[in-house]
């Protein structure tokens, strides 16, 4: 039977053409919704922590910050510049570092100097607003003892020193 059927010529033309309506479907709203679901928002502004005790040396500072939200962050942009009392302080050199962690140790700084820091968070959607600016201070340089002015007697000693710092130092500790 199959052999006979296959020998026959079969006319597969349809006697009537199908009548389809051509419709244009607008999917732009759906696309927009799908894109908004997959897109991550730009992060919120980070918050810089105040300077921690023992977070400074004469030439370095450790700066820490955090986020108050669960934002997705790829890296941070840490900016800083020395604080100046001069009128043209905006002309001071501004430095920018890209950092992966929520902390950074900045080196090659001047002793006993104030630095202003601010940080922004970055992800694929963009950059956050900058954090509030915070001032950190490097430790003062050790003073230089004036050997020619040292005097001593049985119950006392006179030791004189001078500071190498431009900014005034709050206090000194003398150890015997």
C-alpha positions in Angstrom: 0.0 0.0 0.0 2.7 2.4 0.9 4.5 1.7 -2.3 1.4 2.5 -4.3 0.8 5.7 -2.4 4.3 6.9 -3.0 4.0 6.3 -6.7 1.0 8.6 -7.0 1.6 12.3 -7.6 -0.1 14.3 -4.9 -1.1 17.9 -5.5 -0.3 19.8 -2.4 -1.5 23.2 -3.5 -4.2 24.7 -1.4 -7.3 25.6 -3.2 -7.8 28.7 -1.0 -5.2 31.0 0.4 -5.1 31.5 4.1 -6.3 34.9 5.2 -4.0 36.2 7.9 -4.2 39.6 9.5 -1.0 41.6 9.7 -0.6 43.0 13.1 2.2 45.1 14.5 2.6 44.5 18.2 4.2 47.3 20.3 6.6 45.7 22.8 8.5 48.8 23.7 6.8 49.0 27.2 7.7 45.4 27.9 11.3 46.0 26.7 11.5 49.0 29.0 10.2 47.0 32.0 12.6 44.1 31.3 15.6 46.5 31.0 14.6 48.2 34.3 14.5 44.8 36.1 18.0 43.9 34.9 19.6 47.3 35.4 21.2 48.0 38.8 20.9 51.6 40.1 23.8 53.9 40.6 25.1 53.6 44.2 24.3 56.0 47.0 27.0 58.3 48.4 29.5 56.6 50.8 30.2 57.9 54.3 33.8 58.6 55.3 34.6 57.6 58.9 36.3 60.1 61.2 40.1 59.7 61.6 40.8 56.7 63.9 43.5 56.9 66.6 46.9 55.6 65.4 45.7 55.8 61.7 48.5 58.3 60.8 52.2 58.5 60.6 54.3 61.5 59.6 53.9 60.6 55.9 50.8 58.4 55.6 47.1 58.2 56.5 44.7 55.3 56.5 41.2 56.5 55.4 38.1 54.3 55.9 34.5 54.6 54.6 31.3 52.6 54.2 27.9 52.4 52.6 24.5 52.7 54.4 22.8 50.7 51.6 23.2 47.3 49.9 24.3 48.9 46.6 26.4 47.0 44.1 29.8 48.7 43.9 32.6 47.8 41.5 35.1 50.3 42.9 35.5 53.6 44.8 37.1 56.8 43.7 39.0 58.4 46.6 39.9 62.1 46.2 42.1 64.2 48.5 44.0 67.5 48.7 45.9 69.4 51.3 43.9 71.9 53.3 45.2 75.4 52.9 44.3 78.6 54.7 45.2 80.6 51.6 42.5 82.2 49.5 43.3 80.1 46.4 43.0 76.8 48.1 40.9 75.5 45.2 44.0 75.6 43.1 45.7 73.0 45.4 46.6 69.8 43.7 43.8 67.3 43.9 44.6 63.6 43.8 42.3 60.8 42.8 42.7 57.1 43.4 40.6 54.1 42.3 40.2 51.6 45.2 38.4 48.2 45.4 38.1 48.1 49.2 36.4 50.4 51.7 39.8 51.7 53.0 43.0 53.0 51.6 46.5 54.0 53.0 47.8 57.1 51.3 51.6 57.6 51.4 54.1 60.3 50.5 52.2 63.0 52.5 53.7 65.9 54.4 54.1 65.7 58.2 51.7 67.5 60.5 49.4 68.5 57.6 45.7 68.5 57.2 44.2 66.7 54.2 40.6 66.8 53.0 39.1 63.5 51.7 35.9 62.6 49.9 34.9 59.4 48.1 32.4 58.2 45.5 31.2 54.7 44.6 31.1 53.4 41.0 29.2 50.6 39.3 28.0 49.8 35.7 25.1 52.3 36.0 27.3 55.2 37.0 28.9 57.1 39.8 27.4 58.1 43.2 27.4 61.6 44.6 30.5 62.3 46.6 30.6 61.8 50.3 30.8 64.7 52.7 34.4 66.0 52.9 36.4 64.9 56.0 39.7 66.3 57.3 42.5 63.9 58.4 45.9 65.1 59.9 49.3 63.4 59.5 51.5 63.0 62.6 54.1 65.7 63.3 57.8 65.1 62.6 59.9 64.2 65.6 61.6 67.3 67.1 65.3 67.9 66.8 67.1 68.0 70.2 69.6 70.9 70.5 72.6 69.1 71.9 74.6 72.3 72.7 71.8 73.6 75.0 71.5 70.4 77.2 72.4 71.1 80.8 72.2 68.8 83.8 72.9 68.7 87.5 72.4 66.1 90.2 68.5 66.3 90.4 67.6 67.9 87.1 68.2 68.1 83.4 67.4 70.8 80.8 66.7 69.5 77.3 65.8 71.9 74.5 64.4 71.0 71.1 62.9 72.6 68.0 60.0 71.4 65.8 60.6 70.9 62.1 56.9 71.3 61.5 55.3 74.4 59.9 52.0 73.9 61.8 52.0 74.2 65.6 52.2 71.0 67.6 49.7 70.5 70.5 52.1 68.8 72.9 55.3 66.9 73.3 56.1 63.8 75.4 59.6 63.5 76.9 60.8 60.1 77.9 63.8 59.4 80.1 
